[in-house]
């Protein structure tokens, strides 16, 4: 124990840190210090102590659950959970958005005795299929968690192929269109349609009557977000004169400023006072460009981002809808274990979890 930190208090605090790790898979020093009412330095020392004992993994700004470690055992133990199942997991990225889902999946795998075999792919159907086929053909997997492309003819064919695999498949943060009538695929996904409705309702509650939306063309999330947004704006009596769908290449390339300038000109010309933007990086770019060109945020334009990866770090911090990413990863593993344990006796399960709105300084009264 550190000097001045009575043993019972330090032990209790570290148990609470481990409890939070079991629940979410990752913790931040700043959040723990605030919730536990101690200095960040104290939390860093606690994390170092637990890491030295092999109970967690230190990362920048916090800690994650240690892979394959059974943290349900008492603090003094470092026993490894027995492995019951070997499950493959293929995600379209190992950077933006997906690390949180992977952390949640790893946490649940640790608790459930699952060896998680992770592969990163891209958003290409061919690449995803190649990575999945390689895992399945190894013959060592009991099940597969995947986040496949689902749009267009290639996406539909890919989903049918996944349905035909000889092992159970759970989709994470994806769902199959009802029209495909697939009967065995299970999934756990954020209810992005509800997210669109929540964004529209938030702007309406602040008095905004003319609103707009910017989404990413071809995104597996944007089309669902739009569905909820369009229904909600109609139900709430909002006008939506600004509706832009831009490719990621357009927002990342040399034409970015032209796209943003045109978007803001549309807002000015139509007296649009609020925007929903998918995703975070695009919202940050729009906000900083607007401020650099004389717009006051939120007085002239309120902005809501979707994903909440980097929105809080913008200036001002951006109101954002946060999908429960770690929970999606955790539930995907739990759904797979239930399928592998109960087999055909268990009905097919498809789970939707709700995003949470985090109001910040980028939104205010119209």
Secondary structure as UniProt FT lines:
FT   TURN            3..4
FT   HELIX           7..24
FT   STRAND          26..28
FT   HELIX           29..36
FT   HELIX           40..52
FT   TURN            53..54
FT   STRAND          56..59
FT   TURN            60..61
FT   STRAND          62..65
FT   TURN            67..68
FT   TURN            71..72
FT   TURN            75..76
FT   STRAND          85..91
FT   TURN            96..97
FT   HELIX           98..112
FT   STRAND          114..120
FT   HELIX           125..137
FT   STRAND          143..146
FT   HELIX           152..164
FT   STRAND          168..172
FT   HELIX           178..180
FT   STRAND          186..190
FT   HELIX           192..205
FT   TURN            206..207
FT   STRAND          210..216
FT   TURN            217..218
FT   TURN            220..221
FT   HELIX           222..235
FT   TURN            236..237
FT   STRAND          239..246
FT   HELIX           248..252
FT   TURN            254..255
FT   HELIX           256..270
FT   STRAND          274..278
FT   HELIX           280..292
FT   TURN            293..294
FT   TURN            297..300
FT   STRAND          302..306
FT   HELIX           311..313
FT   STRAND          319..322
FT   HELIX           325..342
FT   HELIX           343..345
FT   STRAND          350..353
FT   STRAND          356..358
FT   TURN            361..362
//
